[in-house]
Amino acid sequence: MSNVQPQPERLALEEASTADLVREALEEAKELARIEIELARIEIQKEIKQARKAAVVFGIALAAGVLVLCLIAVALVIALGGTVLAALAVAGALLLIGVAAAFAGYSLLSKKPLERTRHRLRSEVAQLKEHIA
């Protein structure tokens, strides 16, 4: 005969009342929700910082574009004596620079906000379903 003792955790679960088990499950769910909210808050703060950087780049692109357009327009009028074709060529080049800066700013924006939080929540829901079943 072997004298096998049940594990203390298992024994505690077997001796606990339904109310105790429900209370413990609710406490764990509250703790899990608190942790998830904190992680989501941290992730949102990171995305806000990244959005600020993108806004600064967009602002720089806008300011540079306006200044360059004004200076080039004046320089064209003075240097070319009012030739329309030369003015259009310079305007096209400035447009390309502005578009490139806008794409650079857009690339800094997050494409999938809260991706880690959504992934974590999906995996935890799957674990809870597994645990309940």
Backbone bond lengths (Angstrom), bond angles and torsions (degrees), N, CA, C in turn:
res aa  C-N    CA-C-N  psi(-1)  N-CA   C-N-CA  omega(-1)  CA-C   N-CA-C  phi
1 M - - - 1.439 - - 1.511 109.14 -
2 S 1.251 114.81 132.82 1.461 118.72 177.32 1.513 108.88 -101.12
3 N 1.280 114.07 140.92 1.458 121.07 -179.53 1.525 108.23 -99.17
4 V 1.329 117.37 83.13 1.460 122.44 -177.06 1.519 108.88 -92.47
5 Q 1.308 115.42 123.46 1.462 121.39 178.41 1.530 108.49 -96.92
6 P 1.329 117.59 134.52 1.459 118.29 175.50 1.523 110.19 -67.90
7 Q 1.308 114.72 151.22 1.466 119.81 178.68 1.521 109.02 -62.82
8 P 1.339 117.43 145.77 1.467 120.38 -177.19 1.530 112.39 -58.93
9 E 1.321 116.80 -38.70 1.464 119.10 -179.58 1.523 110.21 -65.58
10 R 1.299 116.61 -41.78 1.460 121.92 179.96 1.529 110.18 -65.75
11 L 1.315 116.06 -41.82 1.453 120.96 179.08 1.527 110.23 -62.82
12 A 1.316 116.29 -41.34 1.462 120.33 -179.99 1.524 110.01 -63.69
13 L 1.308 117.88 -39.27 1.458 120.88 178.71 1.525 111.31 -66.30
14 E 1.337 116.12 -38.55 1.458 119.41 -179.14 1.525 111.52 -70.10
15 E 1.328 117.19 -32.07 1.455 120.96 -178.16 1.528 113.03 -87.12
16 A 1.323 117.80 -16.43 1.466 121.12 -176.44 1.522 110.23 -73.53
17 S 1.319 114.41 145.85 1.461 119.02 177.90 1.523 109.24 -79.68
18 T 1.310 114.76 165.86 1.462 119.98 178.56 1.524 110.61 -60.19
19 A 1.309 117.04 -40.91 1.470 120.94 179.26 1.527 110.73 -61.71
20 D 1.341 116.50 -40.64 1.467 119.70 178.29 1.524 110.83 -64.47
21 L 1.320 115.84 -42.40 1.464 119.66 179.62 1.524 111.31 -64.23
22 V 1.328 116.64 -42.20 1.466 120.54 178.71 1.523 109.73 -64.63
23 R 1.330 116.75 -43.06 1.464 121.11 179.36 1.530 110.36 -60.67
24 E 1.323 116.14 -44.73 1.464 120.20 179.57 1.527 110.90 -64.78
25 A 1.324 116.82 -40.91 1.465 120.19 178.39 1.525 110.85 -63.45
26 L 1.328 117.12 -40.20 1.468 120.56 178.16 1.524 111.31 -65.63
27 E 1.330 116.97 -40.19 1.463 120.15 178.07 1.522 110.77 -63.50
28 E 1.327 116.39 -41.83 1.461 119.76 178.58 1.525 111.00 -66.74
29 A 1.325 117.27 -37.84 1.465 120.63 177.78 1.527 110.63 -65.51
30 K 1.338 116.99 -39.81 1.469 120.45 177.16 1.521 110.65 -62.58
31 E 1.319 116.10 -44.34 1.465 120.45 179.76 1.527 110.58 -63.82
32 L 1.314 116.41 -42.60 1.463 120.72 178.07 1.523 110.68 -62.16
33 A 1.314 117.45 -43.07 1.467 121.12 178.80 1.525 110.44 -63.97
34 R 1.325 117.43 -41.12 1.465 120.70 178.93 1.526 110.88 -62.51
35 I 1.322 116.49 -43.44 1.463 121.01 179.49 1.526 110.31 -64.99
36 E 1.323 117.32 -43.55 1.468 120.83 179.60 1.522 111.26 -62.41
37 I 1.324 116.75 -40.98 1.466 120.22 178.93 1.524 109.85 -63.89
38 E 1.310 117.24 -41.41 1.462 120.80 179.15 1.529 110.82 -64.67
39 L 1.327 117.17 -43.49 1.462 120.40 178.50 1.527 111.22 -64.50
40 A 1.322 117.21 -39.82 1.465 120.50 177.72 1.524 110.26 -64.80
41 R 1.332 117.09 -38.93 1.468 120.77 178.63 1.528 110.71 -62.64
42 I 1.320 116.59 -43.20 1.463 120.96 179.04 1.526 110.18 -63.76
43 E 1.325 116.74 -43.57 1.464 120.43 179.97 1.530 111.11 -64.44
44 I 1.316 116.89 -39.95 1.468 120.55 178.34 1.525 110.01 -64.14
45 Q 1.335 117.37 -40.50 1.462 120.01 178.40 1.526 111.22 -61.40
46 K 1.332 117.00 -40.47 1.467 120.25 177.98 1.526 110.74 -63.58
47 E 1.330 116.63 -42.02 1.459 119.82 -179.99 1.525 111.53 -68.16
48 I 1.329 117.49 -32.97 1.466 120.41 176.73 1.527 109.83 -66.01
49 K 1.327 117.33 -41.40 1.466 120.15 177.50 1.526 110.68 -61.24
50 Q 1.321 116.69 -42.20 1.461 120.52 179.56 1.529 110.30 -66.20
51 A 1.320 117.54 -39.14 1.464 120.78 178.22 1.527 110.70 -65.64
52 R 1.327 117.24 -36.12 1.469 120.32 176.29 1.523 110.44 -61.86
53 K 1.332 116.58 -44.56 1.466 120.11 178.46 1.524 110.45 -60.16
54 A 1.320 116.63 -43.50 1.465 120.48 178.98 1.523 110.51 -62.63
55 A 1.332 117.15 -39.85 1.467 120.64 179.30 1.522 110.79 -64.39
56 V 1.320 116.98 -38.60 1.465 120.13 177.66 1.527 110.13 -63.73
57 V 1.327 116.93 -44.02 1.465 120.08 179.16 1.526 110.50 -63.45
58 F 1.328 117.32 -41.83 1.467 120.17 176.19 1.530 110.65 -61.40
59 G 1.310 117.21 -41.62 1.464 121.03 178.86 1.516 112.03 -63.15
60 I 1.325 116.03 -42.74 1.466 120.16 177.34 1.523 110.15 -62.59
61 A 1.322 116.30 -43.69 1.465 119.92 179.03 1.524 110.98 -61.02
62 L 1.310 116.73 -42.30 1.462 120.51 -179.93 1.525 111.57 -65.77
63 A 1.326 116.37 -48.04 1.467 120.15 -179.25 1.526 111.07 -62.82
64 A 1.320 116.45 -45.17 1.464 119.84 179.06 1.521 110.93 -63.11
65 G 1.300 116.09 -40.96 1.463 119.35 179.68 1.514 112.63 -62.51
66 V 1.314 116.65 -44.18 1.469 120.23 179.78 1.524 110.81 -65.29
67 L 1.343 116.51 -46.35 1.464 119.50 -179.89 1.524 111.94 -62.63
68 V 1.301 115.85 -45.83 1.460 119.64 -178.61 1.521 110.57 -64.78
69 L 1.298 117.10 -41.70 1.465 118.93 178.68 1.525 111.59 -59.75
70 C 1.306 116.40 -43.64 1.470 119.69 179.66 1.523 111.21 -64.96
71 L 1.329 116.88 -47.69 1.462 120.11 -177.86 1.528 112.19 -65.87
72 I 1.303 116.34 -41.94 1.463 119.58 179.57 1.521 110.72 -67.21
73 A 1.299 116.64 -39.10 1.467 119.04 178.93 1.523 110.55 -61.27
74 V 1.319 116.35 -43.62 1.468 119.83 178.36 1.523 110.23 -65.53
75 A 1.337 117.18 -45.27 1.462 120.64 -179.65 1.522 111.46 -62.28
76 L 1.304 116.74 -38.76 1.470 119.81 178.40 1.522 111.68 -64.23
77 V 1.285 114.99 -44.56 1.466 118.30 -179.54 1.523 109.78 -61.03
78 I 1.324 116.83 -42.54 1.465 120.39 -178.26 1.529 111.00 -71.82
79 A 1.344 118.16 -49.27 1.463 121.84 -172.70 1.520 113.63 -74.40
80 L 1.289 117.86 -38.81 1.462 120.35 -172.43 1.520 113.45 -99.40
81 G 1.259 115.89 -6.56 1.458 118.14 178.65 1.517 112.60 68.71
82 G 1.316 118.17 26.75 1.458 121.27 173.86 1.512 115.39 91.40
83 T 1.345 120.31 21.60 1.459 122.62 178.47 1.534 109.23 -70.95
84 V 1.310 116.58 125.13 1.464 121.81 -176.35 1.526 111.45 -69.72
85 L 1.314 118.34 -40.48 1.462 122.03 -177.70 1.530 111.30 -62.14
86 A 1.304 117.78 -43.14 1.466 121.03 178.87 1.529 110.31 -64.94
87 A 1.309 117.32 -40.32 1.466 120.82 178.66 1.520 111.08 -62.95
88 L 1.320 117.33 -39.88 1.471 120.78 178.42 1.527 111.85 -66.81
89 A 1.331 117.40 -38.07 1.465 120.86 179.43 1.527 110.64 -64.03
90 V 1.314 116.61 -44.56 1.465 120.01 179.37 1.527 110.35 -66.77
91 A 1.303 117.48 -40.70 1.465 120.58 178.19 1.525 110.64 -61.46
92 G 1.329 117.57 -38.70 1.467 121.12 177.11 1.520 112.04 -63.35
93 A 1.330 116.62 -41.68 1.468 120.55 177.95 1.530 110.68 -63.77
94 L 1.319 116.58 -41.83 1.464 120.18 178.33 1.526 111.52 -64.85
95 L 1.302 115.85 -36.85 1.459 120.05 177.49 1.528 110.68 -62.38
96 L 1.328 117.04 -42.44 1.466 120.62 177.96 1.530 111.44 -61.57
97 I 1.318 116.93 -41.60 1.467 120.43 178.60 1.530 110.35 -63.46
98 G 1.320 116.27 -44.25 1.466 119.86 179.25 1.517 112.64 -62.90
99 V 1.324 116.42 -40.87 1.470 120.62 178.82 1.528 110.43 -65.34
100 A 1.333 117.02 -41.67 1.468 120.27 178.88 1.530 110.73 -61.90
101 A 1.321 117.43 -42.06 1.470 120.50 178.68 1.526 110.96 -66.18
102 A 1.329 116.74 -38.57 1.468 120.08 178.68 1.526 110.83 -64.58
103 F 1.335 117.66 -41.44 1.464 120.52 177.57 1.528 110.96 -65.23
104 A 1.335 116.91 -37.35 1.469 119.79 177.86 1.527 110.19 -62.74
105 G 1.310 117.65 -43.13 1.465 120.78 177.77 1.510 112.23 -65.66
106 Y 1.321 116.90 -41.13 1.464 121.31 -179.90 1.528 110.79 -64.77
107 S 1.329 116.73 -36.03 1.468 119.41 -178.97 1.528 111.83 -66.96
108 L 1.333 117.45 -21.06 1.468 120.11 177.83 1.519 112.62 -78.20
109 L 1.316 117.95 -16.83 1.461 121.17 179.78 1.521 110.10 -75.45
110 S 1.324 116.11 145.61 1.458 121.73 179.65 1.523 110.06 -71.54
111 K 1.322 116.20 131.88 1.465 120.74 -179.84 1.527 112.02 -83.88
112 K 1.333 116.69 -33.30 1.463 121.43 -178.53 1.528 108.46 -128.06
113 P 1.327 117.30 89.67 1.460 118.63 -178.12 1.527 112.27 -65.45
114 L 1.303 115.56 144.06 1.472 124.36 177.54 1.530 113.03 57.24
115 E 1.312 116.53 34.55 1.463 119.99 -177.48 1.529 111.84 -61.34
116 R 1.325 117.40 -44.72 1.469 119.75 -178.98 1.518 111.48 -64.72
117 T 1.316 116.95 -39.26 1.467 120.11 -179.82 1.520 110.33 -64.47
118 R 1.337 116.92 -45.20 1.467 119.46 178.97 1.524 110.96 -61.45
119 H 1.323 117.56 -42.09 1.464 121.06 179.75 1.528 110.46 -63.59
120 R 1.327 116.27 -44.17 1.464 120.86 179.78 1.523 111.05 -62.96
121 L 1.328 116.96 -43.23 1.468 120.11 179.72 1.525 111.02 -63.78
122 R 1.328 117.15 -41.83 1.473 119.73 178.50 1.521 111.07 -60.81
123 S 1.340 116.65 -43.82 1.465 118.91 -178.87 1.525 111.17 -67.71
124 E 1.331 117.41 -35.84 1.461 119.61 179.10 1.520 111.73 -70.98
125 V 1.320 117.46 -35.84 1.466 120.29 175.70 1.523 109.33 -63.86
126 A 1.329 116.33 -41.72 1.463 119.63 178.42 1.527 110.81 -63.13
127 Q 1.324 117.17 -41.10 1.462 120.69 178.34 1.524 111.28 -65.09
128 L 1.328 116.91 -40.85 1.465 119.84 178.23 1.524 110.99 -63.69
129 K 1.338 116.67 -42.05 1.466 119.87 178.13 1.519 110.22 -61.32
130 E 1.337 115.88 -41.55 1.457 120.86 178.93 1.529 110.49 -63.64
131 H 1.316 115.58 -43.21 1.464 121.06 -177.32 1.525 111.17 -67.31
132 I 1.323 116.92 -38.38 1.462 121.16 -179.22 1.522 110.86 -72.16
133 A 1.329 116.66 -37.56 1.468 120.56 -176.16 1.495 113.06 -73.32
